[in-house]
Amino acid sequence: MKIGKYISDLLFTHETVILPGFGSFSTRYVPARFIPEKNIVEAPAKIADFSPEPKEGYTPLTAVIAEREGMTEKAVIDFFGKLAHEINGSLQSGRKVELENIGLFQMDEKGEIHFSPDRSINYLKEDTGVSHVKAPVFTPPAEEDQQAGTQKDEPEREPVTTAAEEDTTPPVQAATEPETKKEMTEHNEANNEKRKKSGGFWWWLYIAIPLLVILLILLLRFDYFFGGEGLFRRQATVERVEPVPSEPAEPADTTLIDEPDEEVIEPEPVPADPDIEPPAPEAGRPVYYIVVGSFRNEREAQKLALQLRSDGASLASVFMQTPAEYHRVCYGYYYDLEEAENIKASLDDELRGKAWILHR
């Protein structure tokens, strides 16, 4: 039996889960942290935590194991006692004990139990799925200043121009500046024309696509809308009901006729309606339920209870929901244990094989 997996599943919905005879399990929040050796930032998480106290008390682990393993709660409690004895014995002998999906246990020389959680299981409901983030590379300011200094140390050289260049440059600039402005104006006008055309195209596209979708639906469902029994024809057709002439009623025959006495037949008792839920047991009295099924889907549980009531089990019902969200179905409830055992023994082979008595 994978006891660690059962404990791990319950920690998603319960704050504390006790393993009788050994200790209690809970979860603790671990904030985000930076690991210099790996140069990563771990995301926040919730991991399993262990405490040797308390070792006794209510625990949902009993009901879940009894439900999933098909055991009685007394058998599960006996199993916990044997398991705790084995774990404590192994730790005291110096061996390590690992529970699946929970973590590793070991005992030091002082008799104290040390627990190393399984960090691959994250119980944080707001978990984004990011396990870690690589830290950015940090450049020291000294290196940046040194690189900038090497560029600043080089003096800027002024361009040397000759007399011939000074004479020829102004005419060239005077000739090219008007042409450059004209080219830029033409370029801007061309871009504006493109934007107008593209905008008009998208505007028509937004109108055309819905129209095409509507036409396609009308073509595919033409008979539904316009056929002989179509939607629009049904709305347009108004049925006219001609009044039926009433015939004159015949006069009642008031002649007294002596008829022989008929035999009075007592009506047979009508069986209980299976659709009606049976009444709940009286409060304050010990009740013994004959459990014949357990379902995760409530509809399947109601279906079995209805079938049992149809077969004559008038007290069959879905009477409880377990902490593991299973819906239990009972064949009936009784106030006497001997009566419940006799009813259980009288069931057919299929029901008797999976039936058991629950005391509440």
C-alpha positions in Angstrom: 0.0 0.0 0.0 1.4 3.4 -1.0 0.7 5.2 2.2 2.8 8.2 1.2 0.7 8.9 -1.9 -2.5 8.9 0.1 -1.0 11.4 2.6 0.3 13.6 -0.3 -3.1 13.7 -2.0 -4.8 14.7 1.2 -2.3 17.6 1.9 -3.7 19.4 -1.2 -7.1 19.8 0.7 -6.3 19.4 4.4 -4.0 21.4 6.7 -3.0 18.4 8.8 -2.9 14.7 8.2 -2.1 12.4 11.1 -0.4 9.0 10.7 -1.5 7.3 14.0 1.4 6.1 16.1 4.0 8.1 14.1 3.2 11.8 13.8 1.4 14.5 11.7 2.1 15.9 8.3 1.3 19.5 7.1 2.7 22.0 4.6 4.9 25.1 4.9 5.4 28.0 2.6 8.9 28.5 1.1 9.5 32.0 -0.4 11.4 32.7 -3.5 15.2 32.6 -3.0 18.4 33.1 -4.9 21.0 30.3 -5.2 24.4 31.8 -6.0 26.0 28.4 -6.8 23.5 27.7 -9.6 22.9 31.4 -10.5 19.1 30.8 -10.4 16.1 32.2 -8.6 13.7 29.5 -7.2 10.0 30.3 -7.4 7.9 30.3 -4.1 6.4 26.9 -3.2 4.6 24.8 -0.5 6.4 21.7 0.6 5.5 18.9 3.0 6.5 19.2 6.7 6.5 16.6 9.5 6.1 16.8 13.3 6.3 13.8 15.7 3.4 15.3 17.6 0.5 14.7 17.7 0.4 10.9 17.1 -3.3 10.4 17.8 -6.5 12.2 16.8 -8.9 12.5 13.9 -7.4 11.9 10.5 -9.1 11.8 7.1 -6.5 9.2 6.1 -8.6 6.4 7.8 -11.7 7.0 5.7 -9.8 7.4 2.4 -7.8 4.2 2.7 -10.9 2.3 3.8 -12.8 3.6 0.8 -10.1 3.0 -1.8 -8.7 -0.3 -0.5 -12.1 -1.8 0.4 -11.2 -2.3 4.0 -13.1 -1.6 7.2 -12.0 1.3 9.4 -11.0 -1.1 12.2 -8.7 -3.0 9.8 -7.2 0.3 8.7 -6.5 1.4 12.3 -4.8 -2.0 12.9 -2.7 -1.5 9.8 -1.6 2.0 11.1 -0.3 0.4 14.3 1.8 -2.2 12.5 3.1 0.4 10.0 4.1 2.9 12.8 5.9 0.0 14.6 7.9 -0.9 11.5 8.9 2.7 10.7 10.0 3.4 14.2 11.9 0.2 14.4 13.7 0.9 11.1 14.7 4.4 12.2 16.0 3.2 15.6 18.2 0.7 13.9 19.8 3.5 11.8 18.1 2.9 8.5 16.5 5.6 6.4 12.7 5.4 5.6 11.2 7.0 2.5 7.5 7.6 1.9 6.6 8.1 -1.7 5.7 11.7 -2.6 6.4 12.8 1.0 10.1 12.6 1.7 12.9 10.8 3.6 13.2 10.1 7.4 16.2 9.4 9.5 17.1 9.4 13.2 20.2 10.9 14.8 22.1 9.7 17.8 19.9 11.7 20.2 16.8 9.9 19.0 15.4 12.9 17.1 13.8 12.3 13.7 15.0 14.4 10.8 12.7 14.9 7.7 13.8 15.8 4.2 10.7 16.7 2.1 10.2 15.8 -1.6 10.6 19.2 -3.3 9.1 17.9 -6.6 5.6 18.1 -5.0 4.3 21.7 -4.8 1.1 22.1 -2.7 0.8 25.9 -3.6 -2.6 26.5 -5.2 -1.3 29.6 -6.9 1.6 27.8 -8.4 2.4 29.2 -11.9 4.5 26.1 -12.9 7.8 28.0 -13.0 10.4 26.1 -11.0 13.3 28.6 -11.3 14.5 31.6 -13.3 18.1 32.1 -14.4 19.6 35.3 -12.9 20.8 38.0 -15.4 24.6 38.5 -15.9 25.9 41.4 -13.8 28.6 43.6 -15.2 30.7 45.5 -12.6 30.6 49.3 -13.0 34.4 49.5 -13.2 34.5 47.5 -16.4 31.8 49.7 -18.0 33.8 52.9 -17.0 37.0 51.4 -18.4 35.3 50.6 -21.7 33.8 54.1 -21.9 37.2 55.7 -21.0 39.0 54.0 -23.9 36.6 55.6 -26.3 36.8 59.0 -24.7 40.6 59.0 -24.6 40.8 59.1 -28.4 40.7 62.8 -29.6 38.3 63.8 -32.2 39.9 64.7 -35.5 38.6 67.7 -37.4 38.1 67.1 -41.1 40.6 69.0 -43.3 39.0 70.7 -46.3 40.9 72.2 -49.3 40.1 75.4 -51.1 38.8 73.5 -54.1 36.3 71.6 -51.9 35.2 74.9 -50.2 34.4 76.4 -53.6 32.5 73.4 -55.0 30.4 72.4 -51.9 27.9 75.3 -51.6 26.6 75.0 -55.2 26.0 71.2 -54.8 24.1 71.7 -51.5 22.0 74.5 -53.0 21.1 72.3 -55.9 20.2 69.1 -53.9 18.2 70.5 -51.0 15.1 71.4 -53.0 15.2 68.1 -54.8 15.4 66.2 -51.4 12.4 68.1 -50.0 10.4 67.3 -53.1 11.2 63.6 -52.9 10.3 63.5 -49.2 6.9 65.1 -50.0 6.2 62.7 -52.8 7.2 59.8 -50.5 4.8 60.9 -47.8 1.9 61.4 -50.2 2.5 57.8 -51.5 2.4 56.4 -48.0 -0.8 58.2 -47.2 -2.4 56.8 -50.3 -1.3 53.3 -49.3 -2.8 53.8 -45.8 -6.1 54.9 -47.2 -6.3 51.9 -49.6 -5.3 49.4 -46.9 -7.8 51.0 -44.4 -10.6 50.7 -46.9 -9.7 47.1 -47.7 -9.8 46.1 -44.0 -13.1 47.9 -43.5 -14.7 46.0 -46.4 -13.1 42.8 -45.1 -14.8 43.3 -41.6 -18.2 43.6 -43.3 -17.7 40.8 -45.8 -16.6 38.0 -43.4 -19.8 38.1 -41.2 -22.0 38.2 -44.3 -20.2 35.2 -45.8 -20.7 33.3 -42.5 -24.4 34.1 -42.4 -24.9 33.0 -46.0 -23.0 29.8 -45.4 -25.2 29.0 -42.4 -28.4 29.7 -44.4 -27.2 27.4 -47.2 -26.3 24.5 -44.9 -29.5 24.8 -42.9 -31.8 25.9 -45.7 -34.5 23.2 -44.9 -34.5 24.2 -41.3 -35.3 27.9 -42.1 -37.2 27.8 -45.4 -38.4 24.2 -45.9 -41.9 22.9 -45.7 -41.6 22.6 -41.9 -39.1 25.4 -41.6 -38.8 27.8 -38.8 -40.2 30.8 -40.7 -43.0 28.8 -42.3 -44.0 27.4 -38.8 -44.2 31.0 -37.5 -46.3 32.2 -40.5 -48.8 29.3 -40.4 -51.7 29.8 -38.2 -53.9 26.8 -37.6 -57.6 27.5 -37.7 -59.8 25.2 -35.6 -63.4 25.0 -36.7 -65.9 24.9 -33.9 -67.5 21.4 -33.5 -71.3 21.6 -33.2 -72.4 20.2 -29.9 -75.1 17.5 -30.0 -78.1 17.8 -27.7 -77.5 15.7 -24.6 -79.8 12.6 -24.2 -82.1 12.7 -21.3 -80.8 10.6 -18.4 -82.6 7.3 -17.8 -84.2 7.5 -14.4 -85.6 4.0 -14.4 -84.5 2.0 -11.4 -83.0 -1.4 -12.2 -82.5 -4.0 -9.6 -78.9 -5.2 -10.1 -77.4 -8.2 -8.2 -74.9 -7.4 -5.5 -71.4 -7.5 -6.7 -68.5 -8.9 -4.8 -66.4 -6.2 -3.2 -62.7 -6.7 -4.2 -60.2 -5.1 -1.8 -57.5 -3.1 -3.7 -54.0 -4.5 -3.6 -51.4 -2.5 -1.7 -49.5 -0.1 -4.0 -45.8 -0.4 -3.7 -43.8 2.7 -2.6 -42.8 5.1 -5.3 -39.0 4.5 -6.0 -38.6 8.1 -7.0 -39.4 9.3 -3.4 -36.4 9.4 -1.1 -36.9 7.4 2.2 -37.1 9.2 5.5 -33.9 9.9 7.5 -33.3 7.8 10.6 -34.4 9.1 14.0 -31.9 11.5 15.6 -30.2 10.3 18.7 -30.5 6.6 18.0 -27.7 4.2 16.9 -28.0 3.4 13.3 -26.5 0.5 11.3 -26.3 1.1 7.5 -25.8 -1.7 5.0 -23.3 -0.1 2.5 -23.5 -1.6 -1.0 -21.7 0.9 -3.2 -19.6 4.0 -3.3 -19.2 6.4 -6.3 -17.3 9.5 -7.2 -20.2 10.5 -9.5 -23.3 11.4 -7.5 -25.5 10.6 -10.5 -24.3 7.0 -10.6 -25.0 6.7 -6.8 -28.5 8.0 -7.2 -29.1 5.6 -10.1 -28.1 2.6 -7.9 -30.3 3.8 -5.0 -33.3 4.2 -7.4 -32.8 0.7 -8.8 -32.6 -0.8 -5.3 -35.9 0.9 -4.3 -37.5 -0.4 -7.5 -36.4 -3.9 -6.6 -38.1 -3.6 -3.2 -35.5 -2.0 -0.9 -37.7 0.9 0.3 -34.9 2.4 2.5 -32.2 2.5 -0.2 -30.7 5.9 -0.5 -27.4 8.0 -1.0 -26.9 8.7 2.7 -23.5 10.4 3.0 -20.4 11.9 1.2 -17.0 10.9 2.5 -14.1 13.3 3.0 -12.6 12.0 -0.3 -15.9 13.1 -2.1 -17.2 9.6 -2.6 -21.0 9.1 -2.4 -22.0 6.0 -0.4 -25.2 4.1 -1.2 -27.0 2.0 1.5 -29.4 -0.9 1.0 -31.2 0.3 4.2 -30.7 1.4 7.8 -31.6 -0.4 11.0 -31.6 0.3 14.7 -30.5 -3.2 15.7 -27.2 -4.8 14.7 -28.6 -8.3 14.6 -31.4 -7.2 12.2 -28.9 -5.5 9.9 -26.7 -8.7 9.8 -29.7 -10.8 9.0 -30.8 -8.5 6.2 -27.2 -8.5 4.8 -27.1 -12.3 4.9 -30.4 -12.5 2.9 -29.1 -10.4 0.0 -28.3 -11.9 -3.3 -24.8 -13.1 -4.0 -23.8 -10.0 -6.0 -24.9 -7.5 -3.3 -23.8 -9.6 -0.4 -20.3 -9.9 -1.8 -19.6 -6.2 -1.6 -22.0 -5.2 1.3 -20.7 -4.2 4.7 -22.2 -2.6 7.8 -21.4 0.9 8.9 -22.3 2.0 12.5 -23.2 5.7 13.0 
